[in-house]
Amino acid sequence: MNCMKCKHYVNTWKPSQPRACRFFGFKSKQLPSDVVYETTGERCTLFEPRPTKKQAAKK
């Protein structure tokens, strides 16, 4: 799963925790989907595609 294409994914300014998931509310050095998998043993099911620029312009 590519968290970088999910609308819940954000980059942080913290070098020790450069990645975050807004939905789950945590920051990590790893991709959030990897943390979810390691913690629960299941793939993240909350992936929502980030809107493209064209989709955002239509709204």
VMD Tcl script that draws the C-alpha trace (Angstrom):
set ca {
  {0.00 0.00 0.00}
  {1.31 3.45 -0.84}
  {0.53 5.75 2.08}
  {1.84 8.71 0.12}
  {-1.22 8.49 -2.12}
  {-3.63 8.39 0.84}
  {-5.47 11.50 1.97}
  {-4.66 10.72 5.62}
  {-0.87 10.68 5.08}
  {1.22 13.73 5.97}
  {4.91 14.58 6.15}
  {6.07 16.16 9.38}
  {8.96 18.51 10.12}
  {10.29 16.17 12.80}
  {13.41 14.33 11.56}
  {12.90 11.56 14.12}
  {9.27 11.01 13.00}
  {8.93 12.24 9.41}
  {5.69 10.42 8.53}
  {2.23 10.57 10.07}
  {-1.33 9.34 9.69}
  {-4.03 11.90 10.44}
  {-6.71 9.23 10.80}
  {-4.87 7.18 13.42}
  {-3.16 10.23 14.90}
  {0.42 8.99 15.14}
  {3.86 9.92 13.80}
  {6.56 7.43 12.88}
  {9.84 6.86 11.12}
  {8.17 4.09 9.08}
  {5.26 4.37 6.69}
  {2.00 4.34 8.66}
  {0.74 1.28 6.78}
  {3.82 -0.65 7.95}
  {3.18 0.38 11.56}
  {-0.47 -0.70 11.28}
  {0.57 -4.07 9.84}
  {3.21 -4.66 12.53}
  {0.77 -3.69 15.28}
  {-2.39 -5.47 14.14}
  {-1.14 -8.12 11.72}
  {-3.58 -6.77 9.09}
  {-3.20 -4.35 6.22}
  {-4.58 -0.85 6.66}
  {-8.18 -0.77 5.43}
  {-8.61 2.99 5.81}
  {-6.78 3.97 2.63}
  {-8.61 6.75 0.77}
  {-7.05 8.10 -2.42}
  {-5.83 11.66 -2.24}
  {-7.89 13.85 -4.61}
  {-6.06 14.88 -7.76}
  {-5.70 18.53 -8.71}
  {-8.40 18.07 -11.38}
  {-10.87 16.61 -8.85}
  {-10.17 19.41 -6.37}
  {-10.67 22.07 -9.06}
  {-14.14 20.68 -9.93}
  {-15.43 21.18 -6.39}
}
mol new
graphics top color blue
foreach p $ca { graphics top sphere $p radius 0.5 }
foreach p [lrange $ca 0 end-1] q [lrange $ca 1 end] { graphics top cylinder $p $q radius 0.2 }
display resetview
